[in-house]
Amino acid sequence: MGNDELSELYRKYPELLPKKNIIKCGKGLYKIIEEMLGAINIYQDANLEKSKTPPVVFNTIEARYSGLEIDYSGGNGVVRHIVSFTEKLSFKTCELCGKVGSLYCSTKWMHWSHKKTLCNKHAVELFYYTLT
């Protein structure tokens, strides 16, 4: 997925993503973000009129500390679980390609290094070290 896919997310979910530049992460995480948006959209379509729950609006979806940090308003417990699951899933998804990944750091000094969730291939290409 690239910029076309990112633009498609904004086009497909205008109620959930009202502003541009809300999503700030590697293209490997676009798929799980798309799945989250789709699940929330389906849930809201089925239940919003029946309940007094305010609609979900995302403020930011960005990669921080090797996983997604998602800020939104509205929703209820179901939406909170969907978002929480997506955040947890991002810690096991390569930021660059979307394959299964794990936590790596940029230097051997773990406390001082930049951390990313990467697959083995991208960790080797970027010279990242495994955390053991």
PAPAPA-551615 format. One record per residue: residue number from 0; z negated, y, x of N, C-alpha, C, O in turn. Coordinates in steps of 0.1 Angstrom, whole numbers, plus 2048, in hexadecimal, padded with zeros to 3 digits. Atoms other than C-alpha are relative to their C-alpha. Example, Ala and Ser with C-alpha at 12.3 -4.5 7.8 and 13.67 -1.06 7.14 Angstrom:
<pts>
<pt nr="0" n_Z="800" n_Y="7F4" n_X="809" ca_Z="7B2" ca_Y="7D3" ca_X="87B" c_Z="800" c_Y="80C" c_X="809" o_Z="7F9" o_Y="80C" o_X="813"/>
<pt nr="1" n_Z="800" n_Y="7F5" n_X="7F7" ca_Z="7B9" ca_Y="7F5" ca_X="889" c_Z="7F8" c_Y="80B" c_X="7F8" o_Z="7F7" o_Y="816" o_X="7FD"/>
</pts>
This chain:
<pts>
<pt nr="0" n_Z="800" n_Y="7F4" n_X="808" ca_Z="800" ca_Y="800" ca_X="800" c_Z="800" c_Y="80C" c_X="809" o_Z="7FA" o_Y="80D" o_X="813"/>
<pt nr="1" n_Z="800" n_Y="7F3" n_X="7F8" ca_Z="807" ca_Y="823" ca_X="80C" c_Z="7FE" c_Y="80C" c_X="7F7" o_Z="7F8" o_Y="80B" o_X="7EC"/>
<pt nr="2" n_Z="801" n_Y="7F4" n_X="808" ca_Z="80A" ca_Y="846" ca_X="7FF" c_Z="806" c_Y="7FF" c_X="7F2" o_Z="800" o_Y="805" o_X="7E8"/>
<pt nr="3" n_Z="7FA" n_Y="802" n_X="80E" ca_Z="820" ca_Y="83B" ca_X="7E2" c_Z="7F6" c_Y="7F9" c_X="7F7" o_Z="7F5" o_Y="7FC" o_X="7EC"/>
<pt nr="4" n_Z="80A" n_Y="807" n_X="807" ca_Z="805" ca_Y="823" ca_X="7D7" c_Z="7F5" c_Y="808" c_X="7FC" o_Z="7EF" o_Y="807" o_X="7F1"/>
<pt nr="5" n_Z="80B" n_Y="7F7" n_X="803" ca_Z="7EB" ca_Y="83D" ca_X="7D9" c_Z="804" c_Y="80A" c_X="7F5" o_Z="7FC" o_Y="80D" o_X="7EC"/>
<pt nr="6" n_Z="7FB" n_Y="7F7" n_X="80A" ca_Z="800" ca_Y="855" ca_X="7C5" c_Z="801" c_Y="7F9" c_X="7F2" o_Z="7FE" o_Y="7FF" o_X="7E8"/>
<pt nr="7" n_Z="7FF" n_Y="808" n_X="80C" ca_Z="805" ca_Y="839" ca_X="7AC" c_Z="7F2" c_Y="7FF" c_X="7F9" o_Z="7F1" o_Y="7FF" o_X="7ED"/>
<pt nr="8" n_Z="80E" n_Y="800" n_X="806" ca_Z="7DF" ca_Y="836" ca_X="7A7" c_Z="7FD" c_Y="80D" c_X="7F9" o_Z="7F7" o_Y="80C" o_X="7EE"/>
<pt nr="9" n_Z="803" n_Y="7F3" n_X="807" ca_Z="7DC" ca_Y="85B" ca_X="79F" c_Z="808" c_Y="801" c_X="7F3" o_Z="804" o_Y="807" o_X="7EA"/>
<pt nr="10" n_Z="7F8" n_Y="7FF" n_X="80C" ca_Z="7F9" ca_Y="858" ca_X="787" c_Z="7FC" c_Y="7F6" c_X="7F5" o_Z="7FC" o_Y="7FA" o_X="7E9"/>
<pt nr="11" n_Z="803" n_Y="80A" n_X="809" ca_Z="7ED" ca_Y="838" ca_X="777" c_Z="7F2" c_Y="803" c_X="7F9" o_Z="7F0" o_Y="7FF" o_X="7ED"/>
<pt nr="12" n_Z="80E" n_Y="7FD" n_X="805" ca_Z="7C8" ca_Y="844" ca_X="772" c_Z="7FD" c_Y="80E" c_X="800" o_Z="7F3" o_Y="812" o_X="807"/>
<pt nr="13" n_Z="803" n_Y="7F2" n_X="800" ca_Z="7C9" ca_Y="869" ca_X="76B" c_Z="7F2" c_Y="804" c_X="7FB" o_Z="7ED" o_Y="80E" o_X="7FF"/>
<pt nr="14" n_Z="80D" n_Y="7FC" n_X="806" ca_Z="7A9" ca_Y="869" ca_X="756" c_Z="7F5" c_Y="7FD" c_X="80A" o_Z="7EB" o_Y="804" o_X="80A"/>
<pt nr="15" n_Z="80B" n_Y="804" n_X="7F7" ca_Z="795" ca_Y="857" ca_X="771" c_Z="801" c_Y="808" c_X="80D" o_Z="7F7" o_Y="80B" o_X="814"/>
<pt nr="16" n_Z="7FE" n_Y="7F9" n_X="7F3" ca_Z="7A4" ca_Y="86A" ca_X="78F" c_Z="807" c_Y="80E" c_X="7FC" o_Z="813" o_Y="810" o_X="7FE"/>
<pt nr="17" n_Z="7FA" n_Y="7F3" n_X="805" ca_Z="7A9" ca_Y="88E" ca_X="781" c_Z="805" c_Y="809" c_X="80B" o_Z="80E" o_Y="811" o_X="809"/>
<pt nr="18" n_Z="7FB" n_Y="7F7" n_X="7F5" ca_Z="7AE" ca_Y="89F" ca_X="7A3" c_Z="806" c_Y="7F7" c_X="80B" o_Z="803" o_Y="7EB" o_X="80D"/>
<pt nr="19" n_Z="7FA" n_Y="807" n_X="7F4" ca_Z="7C3" ca_Y="895" ca_X="7C2" c_Z="7F6" c_Y="800" c_X="80B" o_Z="7EC" o_Y="808" o_X="80B"/>
<pt nr="20" n_Z="808" n_Y="802" n_X="7F4" ca_Z="7B3" ca_Y="88B" ca_X="7E3" c_Z="7F2" c_Y="7FB" c_X="7FD" o_Z="7E8" o_Y="7FF" o_X="804"/>
<pt nr="21" n_Z="80D" n_Y="806" n_X="803" ca_Z="796" ca_Y="879" ca_X="7D2" c_Z="7FE" c_Y="7F3" c_X="809" o_Z="7F3" o_Y="7F0" o_X="80E"/>
<pt nr="22" n_Z="800" n_Y="80D" n_X="7F8" ca_Z="79F" ca_Y="858" ca_X="7E5" c_Z="803" c_Y="803" c_X="80E" o_Z="80E" o_Y="808" o_X="812"/>
<pt nr="23" n_Z="7FF" n_Y="7FD" n_X="7F2" ca_Z="799" ca_Y="85B" ca_X="80A" c_Z="7FC" c_Y="7F3" c_X="808" o_Z="7F0" o_Y="7F1" o_X="80B"/>
<pt nr="24" n_Z="803" n_Y="80D" n_X="7F9" ca_Z="79C" ca_Y="838" ca_X="81B" c_Z="80C" c_Y="7FA" c_X="805" o_Z="817" o_Y="7FF" o_X="802"/>
<pt nr="25" n_Z="7F4" n_Y="807" n_X="7FB" ca_Z="7B3" ca_Y="820" ca_X="82C" c_Z="807" c_Y="7F9" c_X="7F5" o_Z="801" o_Y="7F6" o_X="7EB"/>
<pt nr="26" n_Z="7F8" n_Y="806" n_X="80A" ca_Z="7CF" ca_Y="811" ca_X="819" c_Z="7FC" c_Y="7F1" c_X="7FD" o_Z="800" o_Y="7EC" o_X="7F2"/>
<pt nr="27" n_Z="804" n_Y="80E" n_X="803" ca_Z="7BF" ca_Y="7EE" ca_X="81B" c_Z="7F6" c_Y="800" c_X="7F5" o_Z="7F4" o_Y="7F5" o_X="7EF"/>
<pt nr="28" n_Z="809" n_Y="800" n_X="80B" ca_Z="7A5" ca_Y="7F9" ca_X="802" c_Z="806" c_Y="805" c_X="7F2" o_Z="7FF" o_Y="805" o_X="7E8"/>
<pt nr="29" n_Z="7F9" n_Y="7FC" n_X="80C" ca_Z="7BE" ca_Y="806" ca_X="7E8" c_Z="800" c_Y="7F6" c_X="7F5" o_Z="7FE" o_Y="7F9" o_X="7E9"/>
<pt nr="30" n_Z="7FF" n_Y="80A" n_X="80A" ca_Z="7C1" ca_Y="7E5" ca_X="7D7" c_Z="7F2" c_Y="7FE" c_X="7F8" o_Z="7F2" o_Y="7FD" o_X="7EC"/>
<pt nr="31" n_Z="80C" n_Y="802" n_X="807" ca_Z="79C" ca_Y="7E1" ca_X="7D0" c_Z="7FC" c_Y="80C" c_X="7F7" o_Z="7F5" o_Y="80B" o_X="7ED"/>
<pt nr="32" n_Z="801" n_Y="7F4" n_X="808" ca_Z="79B" ca_Y="805" ca_X="7C4" c_Z="808" c_Y="7FF" c_X="7F3" o_Z="803" o_Y="803" o_X="7E8"/>
<pt nr="33" n_Z="7F7" n_Y="802" n_X="80B" ca_Z="7B8" ca_Y="7FE" ca_X="7AD" c_Z="7F9" c_Y="7F6" c_X="7F6" o_Z="7FA" o_Y="7F9" o_X="7EA"/>
<pt nr="34" n_Z="807" n_Y="809" n_X="809" ca_Z="7A5" ca_Y="7E0" ca_X="79F" c_Z="7F4" c_Y="806" c_X="7F9" o_Z="7F2" o_Y="803" o_X="7ED"/>
<pt nr="35" n_Z="80C" n_Y="7FA" n_X="806" ca_Z="786" ca_Y="7F4" ca_X="799" c_Z="804" c_Y="80A" c_X="7F5" o_Z="7FF" o_Y="80A" o_X="7EA"/>
<pt nr="36" n_Z="7FB" n_Y="7F6" n_X="80A" ca_Z="799" ca_Y="810" ca_X="787" c_Z="806" c_Y="7F9" c_X="7F4" o_Z="803" o_Y="7FD" o_X="7E9"/>
<pt nr="37" n_Z="7FB" n_Y="808" n_X="80B" ca_Z="7AB" ca_Y="7F6" ca_X="772" c_Z="7F5" c_Y="7FB" c_X="7F7" o_Z="7F6" o_Y="7FB" o_X="7EB"/>
<pt nr="38" n_Z="80B" n_Y="806" n_X="807" ca_Z="78B" ca_Y="7E5" ca_X="768" c_Z="7F9" c_Y="80B" c_X="7F8" o_Z="7F5" o_Y="809" o_X="7EC"/>
<pt nr="39" n_Z="807" n_Y="7F5" n_X="807" ca_Z="77A" ca_Y="806" ca_X="75F" c_Z="809" c_Y="805" c_X="7F5" o_Z="804" o_Y="808" o_X="7EA"/>
<pt nr="40" n_Z="7F6" n_Y="7FB" n_X="80A" ca_Z="799" ca_Y="812" ca_X="74C" c_Z="800" c_Y="7F7" c_X="7F4" o_Z="7FF" o_Y="7FB" o_X="7E8"/>
<pt nr="41" n_Z="800" n_Y="80A" n_X="80B" ca_Z="79A" ca_Y="7F2" ca_X="737" c_Z="7F3" c_Y="800" c_X="7F8" o_Z="7F3" o_Y="800" o_X="7EC"/>
<pt nr="42" n_Z="80D" n_Y="800" n_X="807" ca_Z="775" ca_Y="7F3" ca_X="730" c_Z="7FE" c_Y="80D" c_X="7F8" o_Z="7FA" o_Y="80C" o_X="7EC"/>
<pt nr="43" n_Z="801" n_Y="7F3" n_X="808" ca_Z="776" ca_Y="818" ca_X="725" c_Z="809" c_Y="800" c_X="7F4" o_Z="805" o_Y="804" o_X="7E9"/>
<pt nr="44" n_Z="7F7" n_Y="801" n_X="80C" ca_Z="794" ca_Y="812" ca_X="70F" c_Z="7FA" c_Y="7F8" c_X="7F5" o_Z="7FC" o_Y="7FB" o_X="7E9"/>
<pt nr="45" n_Z="805" n_Y="809" n_X="80A" ca_Z="782" ca_Y="7F6" ca_X="6FD" c_Z="7F3" c_Y="805" c_X="7FA" o_Z="7F0" o_Y="802" o_X="7EF"/>
<pt nr="46" n_Z="80D" n_Y="7FD" n_X="805" ca_Z="760" ca_Y="806" ca_X="6FA" c_Z="7FC" c_Y="80F" c_X="7FF" o_Z="7F2" o_Y="812" o_X="7F9"/>
<pt nr="47" n_Z="803" n_Y="7F2" n_X="800" ca_Z="761" ca_Y="82C" ca_X="6FE" c_Z="7FE" c_Y="806" c_X="7F2" o_Z="7F4" o_Y="80D" o_X="7F0"/>
<pt nr="48" n_Z="801" n_Y="7FA" n_X="80E" ca_Z="766" ca_Y="834" ca_X="6D9" c_Z="7F4" c_Y="7FA" c_X="7F9" o_Z="7EF" o_Y="801" o_X="7F0"/>
<pt nr="49" n_Z="80C" n_Y="807" n_X="806" ca_Z="74A" ca_Y="81B" ca_X="6CF" c_Z="7F3" c_Y="806" c_X="805" o_Z="7E9" o_Y="805" o_X="7FE"/>
<pt nr="50" n_Z="80D" n_Y="7FC" n_X="7FA" ca_Z="730" ca_Y="82A" ca_X="6E6" c_Z="800" c_Y="80F" c_X="802" o_Z="80A" o_Y="816" o_X="801"/>
<pt nr="51" n_Z="802" n_Y="7F2" n_X="7FD" ca_Z="723" ca_Y="84C" ca_X="6EF" c_Z="800" c_Y="802" c_X="80F" o_Z="7FB" o_Y="80D" o_X="814"/>
<pt nr="52" n_Z="7FF" n_Y="7FF" n_X="7F1" ca_Z="729" ca_Y="846" ca_X="714" c_Z="80A" c_Y="80A" c_X="804" o_Z="816" o_Y="809" o_X="800"/>
<pt nr="53" n_Z="7F6" n_Y="7F6" n_X="7FB" ca_Z="73A" ca_Y="863" ca_X="726" c_Z="80A" c_Y="7F9" c_X="809" o_Z="807" o_Y="7EF" o_X="80F"/>
<pt nr="54" n_Z="7F5" n_Y="806" n_X="7F8" ca_Z="75C" ca_Y="85A" ca_X="736" c_Z="7FD" c_Y="801" c_X="80F" o_Z="7F7" o_Y="80B" o_X="814"/>
<pt nr="55" n_Z="801" n_Y="800" n_X="7F1" ca_Z="75D" ca_Y="851" ca_X="75B" c_Z="80A" c_Y="80A" c_X="806" o_Z="816" o_Y="80A" o_X="802"/>
<pt nr="56" n_Z="7F7" n_Y="7F8" n_X="7F8" ca_Z="76B" ca_Y="86B" ca_X="773" c_Z="7FB" c_Y="7FF" c_X="80E" o_Z="7F0" o_Y="801" o_X="811"/>
<pt nr="57" n_Z="804" n_Y="801" n_X="7F2" ca_Z="76C" ca_Y="865" ca_X="798" c_Z="801" c_Y="80D" c_X="808" o_Z="80B" o_Y="815" o_X="806"/>
<pt nr="58" n_Z="800" n_Y="7F4" n_X="7F8" ca_Z="763" ca_Y="880" ca_X="7B0" c_Z="805" c_Y="7FE" c_X="80E" o_Z="80E" o_Y="805" o_X="813"/>
<pt nr="59" n_Z="7FB" n_Y="804" n_X="7F3" ca_Z="769" ca_Y="86F" ca_X="7D1" c_Z="7FF" c_Y="7F0" c_X="801" o_Z="7F6" o_Y="7EA" o_X="7FC"/>
<pt nr="60" n_Z="800" n_Y="80E" n_X="7FC" ca_Z="772" ca_Y="84C" ca_X="7DD" c_Z="804" c_Y="800" c_X="80F" o_Z="810" o_Y="802" o_X="812"/>
<pt nr="61" n_Z="7FD" n_Y="7FF" n_X="7F2" ca_Z="770" ca_Y="84B" ca_X="803" c_Z="7FA" c_Y="7F5" c_X="808" o_Z="7EF" o_Y="7F0" o_X="805"/>
<pt nr="62" n_Z="805" n_Y="809" n_X="7F6" ca_Z="76B" ca_Y="834" ca_X="820" c_Z="7F6" c_Y="807" c_X="809" o_Z="7F9" o_Y="810" o_X="810"/>
<pt nr="63" n_Z="80A" n_Y="7FB" n_X="7F7" ca_Z="74A" ca_Y="83B" ca_X="831" c_Z="7F7" c_Y="7F5" c_X="804" o_Z="7F4" o_Y="7EC" o_X="7FC"/>
<pt nr="64" n_Z="809" n_Y="80A" n_X="7FB" ca_Z="734" ca_Y="826" ca_X="847" c_Z="805" c_Y="7F2" c_X="7FD" o_Z="7FD" o_Y="7E9" o_X="7FA"/>
<pt nr="65" n_Z="7F9" n_Y="80D" n_X="801" ca_Z="74D" ca_Y="809" ca_X="846" c_Z="801" c_Y="7FA" c_X="7F2" o_Z="805" o_Y="7EF" o_X="7F1"/>
<pt nr="66" n_Z="7FE" n_Y="804" n_X="80E" ca_Z="74E" ca_Y="807" ca_X="820" c_Z="803" c_Y="80B" c_X="7F7" o_Z="803" o_Y="817" o_X="7FB"/>
<pt nr="67" n_Z="7FD" n_Y="7F6" n_X="80A" ca_Z="757" ca_Y="81A" ca_X="801" c_Z="7F4" c_Y="807" c_X="7FB" o_Z="7EA" o_Y="800" o_X="7F8"/>
<pt nr="68" n_Z="80B" n_Y="7F9" n_X="807" ca_Z="740" ca_Y="835" ca_X="7F4" c_Z="807" c_Y="807" c_X="7F4" o_Z="810" o_Y="80F" o_X="7F6"/>
<pt nr="69" n_Z="7FA" n_Y="7FC" n_X="80C" ca_Z="749" ca_Y="83D" ca_X="7D0" c_Z="7F7" c_Y="809" c_X="7F8" o_Z="7EC" o_Y="805" o_X="7F5"/>
<pt nr="70" n_Z="807" n_Y="7F6" n_X="808" ca_Z="73D" ca_Y="85C" ca_X="7BE" c_Z="807" c_Y="803" c_X="7F3" o_Z="813" o_Y="806" o_X="7F3"/>
<pt nr="71" n_Z="7FA" n_Y="7FE" n_X="80D" ca_Z="743" ca_Y="85F" ca_X="798" c_Z="7F6" c_Y="805" c_X="7F7" o_Z="7EA" o_Y="805" o_X="7F9"/>
<pt nr="72" n_Z="809" n_Y="7FC" n_X="80B" ca_Z="735" ca_Y="86C" ca_X="778" c_Z="804" c_Y="7F9" c_X="7F4" o_Z="80F" o_Y="7F5" o_X="7F2"/>
<pt nr="73" n_Z="7FE" n_Y="807" n_X="80C" ca_Z="732" ca_Y="85D" ca_X="756" c_Z="7FE" c_Y="7F1" c_X="801" o_Z="7F9" o_Y="7EC" o_X="80B"/>
<pt nr="74" n_Z="801" n_Y="80F" n_X="800" ca_Z="733" ca_Y="838" ca_X="74D" c_Z="7F2" c_Y="7FB" c_X="7FC" o_Z="7EA" o_Y="803" o_X="7F7"/>
<pt nr="75" n_Z="80C" n_Y="806" n_X="803" ca_Z="717" ca_Y="820" ca_X="747" c_Z="7FD" c_Y="7F5" c_X="80A" o_Z="802" o_Y="7F5" o_X="815"/>
<pt nr="76" n_Z="804" n_Y="80B" n_X="7F7" ca_Z="707" ca_Y="801" ca_X="756" c_Z="80C" c_Y="7F7" c_X="804" o_Z="80D" o_Y="7F2" o_X="80F"/>
<pt nr="77" n_Z="7F4" n_Y="808" n_X="7FD" ca_Z="728" ca_Y="7ED" ca_X="754" c_Z="808" c_Y="807" c_X="80B" o_Z="80C" o_Y="800" o_X="815"/>
<pt nr="78" n_Z="7F8" n_Y="7F9" n_X="7F6" ca_Z="73B" ca_Y="808" ca_X="767" c_Z="7F8" c_Y="800" c_X="80D" o_Z="7FE" o_Y="7FF" o_X="818"/>
<pt nr="79" n_Z="808" n_Y="800" n_X="7F4" ca_Z="71E" ca_Y="80A" ca_X="780" c_Z="802" c_Y="7F3" c_X="808" o_Z="802" o_Y="7F3" o_X="814"/>
<pt nr="80" n_Z="7FE" n_Y="80D" n_X="7FA" ca_Z="722" ca_Y="7E5" ca_X="787" c_Z="80E" c_Y="7FE" c_X="806" o_Z="80F" o_Y="7F9" o_X="811"/>
<pt nr="81" n_Z="7F3" n_Y="801" n_X="7FB" ca_Z="747" ca_Y="7E7" ca_X="78B" c_Z="802" c_Y="808" c_X="80D" o_Z="807" o_Y="803" o_X="817"/>
<pt nr="82" n_Z="7FF" n_Y="7F7" n_X="7F4" ca_Z="744" ca_Y="804" ca_X="7A4" c_Z="7F8" c_Y="7F9" c_X="80B" o_Z="7FC" o_Y="7F9" o_X="817"/>
<pt nr="83" n_Z="808" n_Y="806" n_X="7F5" ca_Z="728" ca_Y="7F2" ca_X="7B7" c_Z="806" c_Y="7F4" c_X="806" o_Z="806" o_Y="7F2" o_X="812"/>
<pt nr="84" n_Z="7F9" n_Y="80C" n_X="7FB" ca_Z="73C" ca_Y="7D2" ca_X="7B9" c_Z="80B" c_Y="804" c_X="80A" o_Z="80E" o_Y="7FE" o_X="814"/>
<pt nr="85" n_Z="7F5" n_Y="7FB" n_X="7F8" ca_Z="75A" ca_Y="7E6" ca_X="7C7" c_Z="7FA" c_Y="805" c_X="80E" o_Z="801" o_Y="802" o_X="818"/>
<pt nr="86" n_Z="806" n_Y="7FB" n_X="7F4" ca_Z="743" ca_Y="7F7" ca_X="7E1" c_Z="7FD" c_Y="7F4" c_X="809" o_Z="7FF" o_Y="7F4" o_X="815"/>
<pt nr="87" n_Z="803" n_Y="80C" n_X="7F8" ca_Z="736" ca_Y="7D5" ca_X="7EC" c_Z="80C" c_Y="7F8" c_X="806" o_Z="80C" o_Y="7F4" o_X="811"/>
<pt nr="88" n_Z="7F4" n_Y="807" n_X="7FC" ca_Z="758" ca_Y="7C5" ca_X="7ED" c_Z="807" c_Y="807" c_X="80C" o_Z="80D" o_Y="801" o_X="814"/>
<pt nr="89" n_Z="7FA" n_Y="7F9" n_X="7F6" ca_Z="764" ca_Y="7E1" ca_X="804" c_Z="7FA" c_Y="7FD" c_X="80E" o_Z="801" o_Y="7FF" o_X="818"/>
<pt nr="90" n_Z="806" n_Y="804" n_X="7F4" ca_Z="74C" ca_Y="7D5" ca_X="81F" c_Z="805" c_Y="7F3" c_X="806" o_Z="802" o_Y="7EF" o_X="811"/>
<pt nr="91" n_Z="7FA" n_Y="80D" n_X="7FC" ca_Z="760" ca_Y="7B4" ca_X="821" c_Z="80F" c_Y="801" c_X="7FF" o_Z="816" o_Y="7F7" o_X="800"/>
<pt nr="92" n_Z="7F2" n_Y="7FE" n_X="801" ca_Z="783" ca_Y="7C3" ca_X="81F" c_Z="805" c_Y="809" c_X="80B" o_Z="7FF" o_Y="814" o_X="80D"/>
<pt nr="93" n_Z="7FB" n_Y="7F8" n_X="7F5" ca_Z="797" ca_Y="7D0" ca_X="83C" c_Z="806" c_Y="80D" c_X="7FB" o_Z="80D" o_Y="80E" o_X="7F2"/>
<pt nr="94" n_Z="7FC" n_Y="7F3" n_X="804" ca_Z="79C" ca_Y="7F5" ca_X="839" c_Z="80F" c_Y="803" c_X="802" o_Z="815" o_Y="80B" o_X="7FB"/>
<pt nr="95" n_Z="7F2" n_Y="7FE" n_X="7FD" ca_Z="7BF" ca_Y="7F3" ca_X="847" c_Z="80A" c_Y="7F8" c_X="7F9" o_Z="815" o_Y="7FC" o_X="7F5"/>
<pt nr="96" n_Z="7F6" n_Y="809" n_X="806" ca_Z="7D0" ca_Y="7D5" ca_X="837" c_Z="7FB" c_Y="7F9" c_X="7F3" o_Z="803" o_Y="7F4" o_X="7EB"/>
<pt nr="97" n_Z="805" n_Y="805" n_X="80C" ca_Z="7B9" ca_Y="7C9" ca_X="81B" c_Z="7FC" c_Y="7F1" c_X="801" o_Z="7F8" o_Y="7EB" o_X="7F7"/>
<pt nr="98" n_Z="804" n_Y="80E" n_X="7FE" ca_Z="7B3" ca_Y="7A6" ca_X="829" c_Z="7F1" c_Y="7FF" c_X="802" o_Z="7EA" o_Y="809" o_X="803"/>
<pt nr="99" n_Z="80F" n_Y="802" n_X="7FE" ca_Z="790" ca_Y="797" ca_X="82D" c_Z="7FC" c_Y="806" c_X="80E" o_Z="803" o_Y="803" o_X="818"/>
<pt nr="100" n_Z="805" n_Y="7FA" n_X="7F4" ca_Z="77D" ca_Y="7AB" ca_X="847" c_Z="7F1" c_Y="7FF" c_X="802" o_Z="7EA" o_Y="7FA" o_X="7F9"/>
<pt nr="101" n_Z="80F" n_Y="7FF" n_X="7FD" ca_Z="75B" ca_Y="7B0" ca_X="857" c_Z="7FE" c_Y="80C" c_X="808" o_Z="807" o_Y="813" o_X="80C"/>
<pt nr="102" n_Z="804" n_Y="7F3" n_X="7FA" ca_Z="748" ca_Y="7CC" ca_X="868" c_Z="803" c_Y="7FF" c_X="80F" o_Z="7FF" o_Y="7F5" o_X="816"/>
<pt nr="103" n_Z="7FD" n_Y="7FE" n_X="7F1" ca_Z="754" ca_Y="7D7" ca_X="88B" c_Z="7FC" c_Y="80E" c_X="804" o_Z="7FB" o_Y="817" o_X="7FC"/>
<pt nr="104" n_Z="803" n_Y="7F3" n_X="7FB" ca_Z="74A" ca_Y="7F3" ca_X="8A1" c_Z="809" c_Y="804" c_X="80C" o_Z="80F" o_Y="7FB" o_X="813"/>
<pt nr="105" n_Z="7F6" n_Y="7FC" n_X="7F7" ca_Z="75E" ca_Y="808" ca_X="8B9" c_Z="7FC" c_Y="7FF" c_X="80F" o_Z="804" o_Y="7FF" o_X="818"/>
<pt nr="106" n_Z="805" n_Y="802" n_X="7F2" ca_Z="748" ca_Y="804" ca_X="8D8" c_Z="7F5" c_Y="7F5" c_X="800" o_Z="7F1" o_Y="7F0" o_X="7F6"/>
<pt nr="107" n_Z="80B" n_Y="80A" n_X="7FE" ca_Z="72F" ca_Y="7EB" ca_X="8E6" c_Z="7F2" c_Y="806" c_X="7FC" o_Z="7E9" o_Y="7FE" o_X="7FA"/>
<pt nr="108" n_Z="80C" n_Y="7FA" n_X="804" ca_Z="714" ca_Y="804" ca_X="8DE" c_Z="800" c_Y="803" c_X="7F1" o_Z="804" o_Y="80D" o_X="7EC"/>
<pt nr="109" n_Z="7FF" n_Y="801" n_X="80F" ca_Z="710" ca_Y="7FC" ca_X="8B9" c_Z="7FB" c_Y="80D" c_X="7FA" o_Z="801" o_Y="812" o_X="7F0"/>
<pt nr="110" n_Z="806" n_Y="7F5" n_X="807" ca_Z="6F9" ca_Y="819" ca_X="8B0" c_Z="808" c_Y="80D" c_X="802" o_Z="807" o_Y="817" o_X="7FA"/>
<pt nr="111" n_Z="7F9" n_Y="7F4" n_X="7FD" ca_Z="711" ca_Y="833" ca_X="8BF" c_Z="80F" c_Y="7FF" c_X="7FC" o_Z="816" o_Y="809" o_X="7FD"/>
<pt nr="112" n_Z="7F2" n_Y="802" n_X="802" ca_Z="732" ca_Y="825" ca_X="8B4" c_Z="804" c_Y="802" c_X="7F1" o_Z="7FC" o_Y="802" o_X="7E8"/>
<pt nr="113" n_Z="7FA" n_Y="7FF" n_X="80D" ca_Z="749" ca_Y="82A" ca_X="896" c_Z="802" c_Y="7F2" c_X="7FB" o_Z="807" o_Y="7E9" o_X="802"/>
<pt nr="114" n_Z="7FF" n_Y="80D" n_X="806" ca_Z="748" ca_Y="80C" ca_X="87E" c_Z="80B" c_Y="800" c_X="7F6" o_Z="80C" o_Y="809" o_X="7EE"/>
<pt nr="115" n_Z="7F6" n_Y="802" n_X="80A" ca_Z="764" ca_Y="7FE" ca_X="869" c_Z="800" c_Y="7F2" c_X="7FC" o_Z="7FC" o_Y="7E9" o_X="803"/>
<pt nr="116" n_Z="7FE" n_Y="80E" n_X="804" ca_Z="76B" ca_Y="7E0" ca_X="854" c_Z="80E" c_Y="7FD" c_X="802" o_Z="817" o_Y="803" o_X="7FD"/>
<pt nr="117" n_Z="7F3" n_Y="804" n_X="7FB" ca_Z="789" ca_Y="7CF" ca_X="863" c_Z="802" c_Y="7F1" c_X="7FF" o_Z="7F8" o_Y="7E9" o_X="800"/>
<pt nr="118" n_Z="7FD" n_Y="80F" n_X="7FE" ca_Z="79A" ca_Y="7AD" ca_X="863" c_Z="801" c_Y="7FE" c_X="810" o_Z="801" o_Y="808" o_X="817"/>
<pt nr="119" n_Z="7FF" n_Y="803" n_X="7F2" ca_Z="79C" ca_Y="79C" ca_X="885" c_Z="80B" c_Y="806" c_X="807" o_Z="80A" o_Y="80B" o_X="812"/>
<pt nr="120" n_Z="7F4" n_Y="7FA" n_X="7FA" ca_Z="7BF" ca_Y="7A7" ca_X="88C" c_Z="7FF" c_Y="80E" c_X="803" o_Z="802" o_Y="813" o_X="80E"/>
<pt nr="121" n_Z="801" n_Y="7F1" n_X="7FE" ca_Z="7B9" ca_Y="7CC" ca_X="887" c_Z="7F4" c_Y="803" c_X="80A" o_Z="7F5" o_Y="80D" o_X="811"/>
<pt nr="122" n_Z="80B" n_Y="7FD" n_X="7F7" ca_Z="797" ca_Y="7CA" ca_X="89A" c_Z="805" c_Y="7FE" c_X="80E" o_Z="802" o_Y="806" o_X="817"/>
<pt nr="123" n_Z="7FA" n_Y="802" n_X="7F3" ca_Z="7AA" ca_Y="7BC" ca_X="8B8" c_Z="80A" c_Y="80B" c_X="804" o_Z="809" o_Y="811" o_X="80F"/>
<pt nr="124" n_Z="7F6" n_Y="7F5" n_X="7FE" ca_Z="7C6" ca_Y="7D6" ca_X="8B5" c_Z="7F9" c_Y="80D" c_X="803" o_Z="7FE" o_Y="815" o_X="80C"/>
<pt nr="125" n_Z="807" n_Y="7F3" n_X="7FE" ca_Z="7AD" ca_Y="7F3" ca_X="8B4" c_Z="7F5" c_Y="7FF" c_X="80A" o_Z="7EE" o_Y="809" o_X="80D"/>
<pt nr="126" n_Z="80A" n_Y="802" n_X="7F6" ca_Z="796" ca_Y="7E4" ca_X="8CE" c_Z="7F2" c_Y="802" c_X="7FB" o_Z="7EA" o_Y="808" o_X="802"/>
<pt nr="127" n_Z="80E" n_Y="7FF" n_X="806" ca_Z="778" ca_Y="7E2" ca_X="8B7" c_Z="7F9" c_Y="7F3" c_X="804" o_Z="7FE" o_Y="7E9" o_X="805"/>
<pt nr="128" n_Z="808" n_Y="80B" n_X="7FC" ca_Z="75B" ca_Y="7CC" ca_X="8BF" c_Z="7F9" c_Y="7FA" c_X="7F4" o_Z="7F6" o_Y="801" o_X="7EA"/>
<pt nr="129" n_Z="807" n_Y="807" n_X="80B" ca_Z="74B" ca_Y="7B2" ca_X="8A8" c_Z="7F1" c_Y="803" c_X="800" o_Z="7EB" o_Y="805" o_X="80B"/>
<pt nr="130" n_Z="80F" n_Y="7FE" n_X="800" ca_Z="727" ca_Y="7B7" ca_X="89D" c_Z="7FA" c_Y="7F2" c_X="7FD" o_Z="7FE" o_Y="7EB" o_X="7F4"/>
<pt nr="131" n_Z="806" n_Y="80D" n_X="801" ca_Z="713" ca_Y="798" ca_X="8A2" c_Z="7F1" c_Y="800" c_X="7FF" o_Z="7EA" o_Y="7F6" o_X="7FE"/>
</pts>
